[in-house]
């Protein structure tokens, strides 16, 4: 079952289960697996953390009542070193802030870290891995600006 695959030692199997879950889960399935997905936000593997964050976004969109389960994990991911994980974490934080205004207060604690990440992206030299048209990871920059705008409003 998907629940067994989420707990699998092989990170590719767990990642595939998270992708499948994000695409096909119903509200009832989301309620059943939310604790497992939230636990995978703390995985040692960056691939699994990224997939768990994306799956969490889908779960929160389907069942907004489950948003509280993902707040702590999303906050922890905001200081991740991997760009893909960070992009997914910022997307999750944006979704959580959109669901409940109290989450905005929680994520305001991370503003200094977010600004530091944005500044390092702006000042970064050339990196072929993240460069798009001479800009260092512009997709992450835009998401960071969106989250900062959300956290600064009100």
Residue pairs with C-beta under 8 A, 6 or more apart in sequence:
2 17
2 20
2 21
2 29
2 33
3 32
3 33
3 36
5 13
5 14
5 16
5 17
6 14
6 17
6 18
6 21
6 33
6 36
6 37
6 40
7 14
7 36
8 14
8 17
11 43
11 45
11 47
11 48
12 47
14 40
14 43
14 48
14 51
15 47
15 48
15 51
18 37
18 40
18 48
18 51
18 52
18 54
18 55
19 51
19 54
19 55
21 29
21 33
21 37
21 55
21 58
21 59
22 51
22 54
22 55
22 57
22 58
22 59
23 58
25 33
25 58
25 59
25 62
26 62
27 62
27 63
30 59
30 62
30 63
30 66
31 63
31 66
33 59
34 59
34 63
34 66
34 69
34 70
35 69
37 52
37 55
37 56
37 59
37 70
38 52
38 56
38 69
38 70
38 73
40 48
40 49
40 51
40 52
41 49
41 52
41 53
41 56
41 70
41 73
41 74
41 76
41 77
42 49
42 73
42 76
43 49
43 52
46 80
46 82
46 84
46 85
49 77
49 80
49 82
49 85
49 88
50 82
50 84
50 85
50 88
52 73
53 73
53 74
53 77
53 85
53 88
53 89
53 91
53 92
54 88
54 91
56 70
56 73
56 74
56 92
57 88
57 91
57 92
57 95
59 66
59 70
60 66
60 67
60 70
60 92
60 95
60 96
60 99
61 95
64 99
64 100
67 95
67 96
67 99
67 100
67 103
68 100
70 92
70 96
71 96
71 103
71 106
74 89
74 92
74 93
74 96
74 107
75 93
75 106
75 107
75 109
75 110
77 85
77 86
77 88
77 89
77 92
78 86
78 89
78 90
78 93
78 107
78 110
78 113
78 114
79 110
79 113
80 86
80 89
83 129
83 130
83 137
83 140
86 117
86 140
87 137
87 139
87 140
87 143
90 114
90 140
90 143
90 144
90 146
90 147
91 143
93 103
93 107
93 110
93 147
94 143
94 146
94 147
94 150
96 103
96 107
97 103
97 104
97 107
97 147
97 150
97 151
98 150
101 154
104 150
104 151
104 154
107 147
107 151
108 151
111 148
111 151
114 144
114 147
114 148
114 151
115 148
117 140
117 144
118 141
118 144
118 145
118 148
121 136
121 137
121 140
121 141
121 144
122 136
122 141
124 130
124 136
127 136
130 136
130 137
130 140
131 137
132 138
132 139
135 141
